[in-house]
Amino acid sequence: MERPNGIAVVDDLAFVVERDNHRVQVFRLPGFDPVGTYGADDLALPYGIAVVPDGAGAYTTWVTDHYEQADESIPPDAELGRRVRQYRVTLADGGLRAEPVRAFGATGGAGTLRVVESIAADPANGRLIVAEENPGESALKVYTLAGRFAGPVIPPAFFPSQAEGIALYACGARDGYWIATDQSHEANTFHVFDRRTLAQRGSFRGPTVRNTDGVALTQVGFGPFPAGAFYAVHDDGNVAAFSWSAIADALGLRKDCTLPAR
């Protein structure tokens, strides 16, 4: 691989975005056996990925693409209509086939995506949540699964540094919480938002965790984490684990949506 970045694990598959190979590579877990690649003909500088099952052996994937101009600057708004690419991926007979579905991104107005990396999908509520990282206007922007800007924006007031890693704590079909990062060397903060309404439910920090890019969350209880754990990258070199019980108790959130181990 060349510069692996975004990762999504669904069923027994790991989808890994390779930024510098401008593609997505798929591995079979737990042995990390290569299954195939896709996107090399379309993607320029991909970073983040979201994946949802779409039938037996099939998946819909969305990949953010931070393509640039020759001088590595952000293209004009009119050229930002391909910030996210959607594919339908099918696996059969040990191989992989990917069909491009669409490329999208607003080319003006509140939905414009200038600097993109993290993306998350919530098919139960018909939403894609895309982190806009451009300094001064960093926010979470909500699109439909079909690529239309839906209007809601979780505003820059929550992300004075840079909106980053996004994780979902799901309760039932449509409820739960989104956890999103304001990446900072000084005031690295994790914000919690209601899954349905997107209203803020609270924020927390780690005593040492800084400069968080990626995050992940498991709702499977284990060991010292009876209600699951929230993981955050620390300064490009370590990973921290937070107890969901501790987060929920501090912020008055639910912690009764624990999943059984496989």
Residue pairs with C-beta under 8 A, 6 or more apart in sequence:
1 16
1 18
1 21
1 25
2 18
2 19
2 20
2 21
3 18
3 19
3 20
3 21
4 16
4 17
4 18
4 19
5 17
5 18
5 19
5 46
5 47
5 48
5 117
6 16
6 17
6 46
6 47
6 48
6 49
6 63
6 64
6 117
6 118
6 119
6 214
7 14
7 15
7 16
7 17
7 49
7 214
8 14
8 15
8 49
8 50
8 51
8 61
9 15
9 29
10 51
10 52
10 53
10 59
11 53
12 28
12 29
12 30
13 26
13 27
13 28
13 29
13 35
13 59
13 91
14 26
14 27
14 29
14 32
15 24
15 25
15 26
15 49
15 51
15 59
15 61
16 24
16 25
16 26
16 27
17 23
17 24
17 46
17 47
17 48
17 49
17 63
18 24
18 25
18 46
19 45
19 46
19 47
21 37
21 40
22 39
22 40
22 43
22 44
22 45
22 46
23 37
23 38
23 39
23 40
23 43
23 46
24 37
24 38
24 39
24 43
24 46
24 49
24 61
24 63
24 87
24 98
25 34
25 36
25 37
26 34
26 35
26 36
26 37
26 38
26 89
26 91
26 96
27 33
27 34
27 35
28 34
28 35
35 91
35 94
35 95
35 96
36 95
36 96
36 98
37 96
38 87
38 89
38 96
38 98
39 46
39 63
39 85
39 87
39 98
42 65
42 85
42 100
42 103
43 63
43 65
43 85
44 65
44 66
44 67
44 68
45 65
45 66
45 67
45 68
46 63
46 64
46 65
46 66
46 85
47 64
47 65
47 66
47 116
47 117
47 118
48 63
48 64
48 116
48 117
48 118
48 119
48 131
49 61
49 62
49 63
49 64
49 119
50 61
50 62
50 119
50 120
50 121
50 128
51 59
51 60
51 61
51 62
51 121
52 59
52 60
52 121
52 123
53 59
54 60
54 88
57 90
57 91
57 92
58 88
58 89
58 90
58 91
59 88
59 89
59 90
60 86
60 87
60 88
60 89
60 101
60 121
60 145
61 86
61 87
61 88
61 89
61 98
62 84
62 85
62 86
62 87
62 119
62 121
62 128
63 84
63 85
63 86
63 87
63 119
64 83
64 84
64 113
64 116
64 117
64 118
64 119
64 130
65 82
65 83
65 84
65 85
65 103
65 116
66 83
66 115
66 116
66 117
67 75
67 82
68 74
68 75
69 75
74 80
74 114
74 115
74 134
77 107
77 108
77 112
77 114
78 107
78 108
79 107
80 105
80 106
80 107
80 112
80 113
80 114
81 103
81 104
81 105
81 106
81 107
82 103
82 104
82 105
83 104
83 105
83 113
83 116
83 130
84 103
84 104
84 105
84 113
84 116
84 119
84 128
84 130
84 143
84 147
85 100
85 102
85 103
86 100
86 101
86 102
86 103
86 104
86 147
87 98
87 99
87 100
87 101
88 98
88 99
88 101
89 96
89 97
89 98
89 99
90 96
90 97
90 98
90 99
91 97
102 146
102 147
103 147
104 143
104 147
104 148
105 111
105 112
105 113
105 147
106 112
106 113
106 149
109 149
110 141
110 149
110 151
110 153
111 141
111 143
111 149
111 151
111 153
113 130
113 132
113 141
114 132
114 134
114 137
115 132
115 133
115 134
116 130
116 131
116 132
116 133
117 131
117 133
117 164
117 213
118 130
118 131
118 163
118 164
118 165
118 166
118 214
119 128
119 129
119 130
119 131
119 166
120 128
120 129
120 166
120 167
120 168
120 178
121 127
121 128
121 129
121 145
122 128
122 129
122 168
122 195
123 145
124 173
124 174
125 174
125 195
125 196
126 144
126 145
127 142
127 143
127 144
127 145
127 150
128 142
128 143
128 144
128 145
128 147
129 140
129 141
129 142
129 143
129 166
129 178
129 180
130 140
130 141
130 142
130 143
131 138
131 139
131 140
131 141
131 163
131 164
131 166
131 180
132 138
132 139
132 140
132 141
132 163
133 162
133 163
133 164
135 162
136 156
137 156
138 156
138 159
138 160
138 161
138 162
138 163
138 182
139 153
139 154
139 155
139 156
139 158
139 159
139 163
140 153
140 154
140 159
140 163
140 166
140 180
141 149
141 152
141 153
141 154
142 149
142 150
142 151
142 152
142 153
142 154
142 198
143 149
143 150
144 150
152 198
154 180
154 193
154 198
158 180
158 182
158 191
158 200
159 180
159 182
160 182
160 184
160 187
161 182
161 183
161 184
161 187
161 188
162 182
162 183
162 184
163 180
163 181
163 182
163 183
164 180
164 181
164 182
164 183
164 212
164 213
164 214
164 215
165 180
165 181
165 183
165 212
165 213
165 214
165 215
165 232
165 233
166 178
166 179
166 180
166 181
166 215
167 178
167 179
167 180
167 215
167 216
167 217
167 230
168 176
168 177
168 178
168 179
168 195
168 217
169 176
169 177
169 178
169 179
169 217
169 219
169 228
169 244
169 253
169 257
170 176
170 195
170 219
170 257
171 195
171 254
171 256
171 257
172 257
174 195
174 196
175 195
175 196
176 195
176 254
176 257
177 192
177 193
177 194
177 195
177 201
177 253
177 254
178 192
178 193
178 194
178 195
178 198
179 190
179 191
179 192
179 193
179 215
179 217
179 230
180 190
180 191
180 193
181 188
181 189
181 190
181 191
181 212
181 213
181 215
181 232
182 188
182 189
182 190
182 191
183 211
183 212
183 213
184 210
184 211
185 210
185 211
185 235
186 210
187 205
188 205
188 206
188 209
188 210
188 211
188 212
189 203
189 204
189 205
190 203
190 204
190 205
190 212
190 215
190 230
190 232
191 200
191 202
191 203
192 200
192 201
192 202
192 203
192 204
192 247
192 251
192 253
193 199
193 200
193 201
194 200
194 201
201 251
201 252
201 253
202 250
202 251
202 252
202 253
204 242
204 247
204 250
204 251
206 232
206 234
206 240
206 242
208 234
208 240
209 232
209 234
209 240
210 234
210 235
211 234
211 235
211 236
212 232
212 233
212 234
213 233
213 236
214 232
214 233
215 230
215 231
215 232
215 233
216 230
216 231
217 228
217 229
217 230
217 231
217 244
218 228
218 229
218 231
219 227
219 228
219 244
219 257
219 258
219 259
220 228
220 258
220 259
220 260
220 261
220 262
221 227
221 228
221 258
221 261
222 229
222 261
224 243
225 241
225 243
225 244
225 245
226 245
226 258
227 243
227 244
227 245
227 248
227 255
227 256
227 258
228 244
228 258
228 259
229 241
229 242
229 243
229 244
230 241
230 242
230 244
230 247
231 239
231 240
231 241
231 242
232 239
232 240
232 242
233 239
234 240
244 255
245 255
247 253
248 254
248 255
249 255
